[in-house]
Amino acid sequence: MVNSSELGEWVLRARQLQLTGASHATPQEIAAVHAGLFPSAEAVCETCPRKYGPAYFRIIRWLSSQPTSTSTPTAMAEQARKYSFVSDDTSYRPFGSPSVYNNANLTDAVAERLIKADPAFEKLLKATEAPVPTAPTIAEQTAELDKLKREELDALYTSEVPDSDPAKAFANKGELIAALVKYRATVQK
């Protein structure tokens, strides 16, 4: 019997195999994943397409029957993407290609390559712009500065505030942090 951590590894490999596609997957990988997911099944012959083809589709059918959870993410879930299809149920197969693309396996590089080959493809996509970085809020700055020691705060204050008086002593660390945050707010405007 396969334990849950080993099964999780096989599921991740199976999802990677699914993203790779049947035509690009190696027979050895198909056989290994099949053996990992179905240990009691007959071994897959790696040299016979009539054997590893059905094994690949058995893996894909098994994956589609499993619920997708955060413990078994797809490879695309971790990446921030610029391009995605307008509709979630849209899929696209380039002419003469065995690959079919949908939001689960569409990468920015693939989308740009497909747009270059077929400019009409861009109508199927929506492009999301990268979020504009915003300045940290006062609470975030205060929390960040609060982690520093008093000596580090003094040095930071004298380096950031051009006309600062090094002899000026703040009564406590909170006043020094408040002065730094106030100065940063005036500089950003």
Secondary structure, DSSP 8 states (H G I E B T S, - for coil): ---HHHHHHHHHHHHHHHHH-TTTS-HHHHHHHHHHH-TTS----TT-HHHHHHHHHHHHHHHHHS---TTS--GGGGS--SEEESSTT--B--TT-S--B-TTT--HHHHHHHHHH-GGGGGGEEE----------HHHHHHHHHTS-HHHHHHHHHHHSTT--TT---SSHHHHHHHHHHHHHHHH-
